[in-house]
Structures are given as structure tokens and as C-alpha cells.
């Protein structure tokens, strides 16, 4: 891929920066160092900077000419609470924390685009560079919205980008419609009556009840949800008893998990269905059940018009390597809160082969620096085409 000369000249700096951010990862709402670097580089480029939205969030605003259209470009900055196992020169220096999803790369792509656009000034309108904290389940996008992001920085459209292992670095996927599932959490607590393990008839066993509930849980997806509508229900945590007391049936079993869907109706069905199954199981075993369902992140659904604009920019950059058919992911992304306030589009940028199984959230994962140039050029082209004056 041929890059504009100043983007090509910036690649060594951006690569070093990406590896520096990788070496010093920060968890959600703790991105103090990262956000300071972002703010400094934006200011040095001549971009107006606002700090503190959502705690550690940063918004850079660049207005050129008299164009009235305003768009937002979003990059997430946070890392994950997990160890890095791969041996690389810039591996994480923070024990138990690593950039295992490529947010270090996303941050650098948007910084590179801001630096180029501030130099070239080849558009007419307003672009807001949104550097979001705490995408990994801690609610950073919602916090930024609650702090007045779209009141202070109105957007006629908002765009997000995420790397995708398995796509080549000269490939990009832009698809209208559902891209990521809702991400909700549920908890069930079965409350029985504990007793001696040799005398189960004298108590009310919550473990057996929990086993029945877990075995039946997948019938929600298999027999309740429309088979043409994707859905996921997973139990991810079970807490019961004490392994040092294997002759004691406990009073309580706590179960927690996740539920995923692409449409509101299925999301509602999952919430209701898990409740009915838990309460029905409790009645059957003569125990009590407490239930909680937390709606955390809505699904990400690409707006048709915003997707068409992103697709036009992608074709200008990637040509025939643009994917217009790509399966949605059952992962979630709180970009959904941004796309709920302005027409949104979320695209997938190739990250190259998943070497040694290094997919997202894998301890060997790394952002592919070969994607920096294509990613920066995509952001730049999107702004220049959408804000063409």
C-alpha cells in the first residue's frame, strides 16, 4: 500500500510510540500516563484538547474551514488485567496487566491521523478525536456520555475502528447492520439448607439445584430463542462450598455469567428466560433463588448511511481488499453508547495472522505495527471525504 509521504515519514515515530504504550499498559480509568501522552501530542500538533471526560478521557477538536458537518472518531486506550507471556523487547512492564486487545494500536492510529490532518488541513468541518478510557467492561463510553461528550462535542456521525486478527493488514471490513452483541451480566443465588453430606435428606441441597439449572440453561438458546436470531448464554462463575469440607452440603450456591444478543427482543427474552429457569428450579427443589440481570452494553449496529461513508473511504484506501461481508462478533464494545447518540459505524482493520493462537485477550497477543500505516490512512481519508467542503 502506498502511503502519503508525511504518513510514511511518521511511521517510525508512531511505531515507537505504539511499543512504548504497549510496555506501559494501564487499566480502565487508570490511563493517566497514556492520556497525558495523548493530550501532549495533540496539543503539539495544534489540536484543541479537552481532558477529564469519563475520568481519563481526552477529546481533541480540529476545526478547519467553514464546513458545518461534525464527526467523531473514537479510539480506546485501556489494557486488560492479565499477564503477558510472549517474550518481546517491549513486553509489559506492569505485572498482571497487558495490552491484549490492541488498544495501544488504536490510540496510535488516531494520533497519527490527528497529526496528519492538523498538518494537511485538507478538509472543511469539525473532527473530534475521542480517546476513550475503560472500554474493557468498566463503562468508559457511558461515563463520557454522562459527562456531556455529545453536548459539548456534537457529532453528525461517529466512527470506531478495531483490529481483527485473521484479516491481513491490507484488508478492512465495513458492513452495515449488527457488528457486536449486547454484553449483559446475570447472577443467580440458590439458597438452600445446608446439612451433612451423608444426610442430604435433612437439608435442601442448592448444589443439585444449581446442576439442574446449569444443564437446562442452554435450552434457552436451543428452544426459546428464534433459531435465526444469534444468542449466547454462558455461566462463567460457580461458587459453592469449601474444598476443605467435602462432607458439608452448603447453604448457598452463587452462579454468574454473560448473555449476548443482537436485537432488543432477544435481549429481553434472555433476561426473562434466565429468571424463569432459576425461579422454576428453585421451586422444584424447594429452595429460594435470587436473580439479578445487569444490562451493561447495548449491541453495536452500524447505521446504513455512516457505513456507506466509511465504505467509500475504505475502498479509496484498500481497493479490492475491502470486505463487505464479515460475520458479526459475539463480543461487546461500549462504542454502542456513542452510536446510540449519533449515527455510527464500527469497522474491522486487519491485524495479520493470529500467530501462535494470539487472538484478542490472549496472553501472546500483540498489535501488528504493519497495520499502523493503513489504519492512519483510512482515518485520514474518511475525514477528508466526509468533510470535503
Beta strands, then each sheet from edge to edge (+ up, - down):
strand 1: 48-53
strand 2: 57-64
strand 3: 70-76
strand 4: 125-132
strand 5: 157-164
strand 6: 172-173
strand 7: 177-180
strand 8: 183-191
strand 9: 195-196
strand 10: 231-240
strand 11: 248-249
strand 12: 252-261
strand 13: 288-297
strand 14: 300-302
strand 15: 322-323
strand 16: 344-350
sheet 1: 1+ 2- 4+ 3+ 5+ 16+ 6- 15-
sheet 2: 7+ 14-
sheet 3: 10+ 12- 8+ 13-
sheet 4: 9+ 11-
end
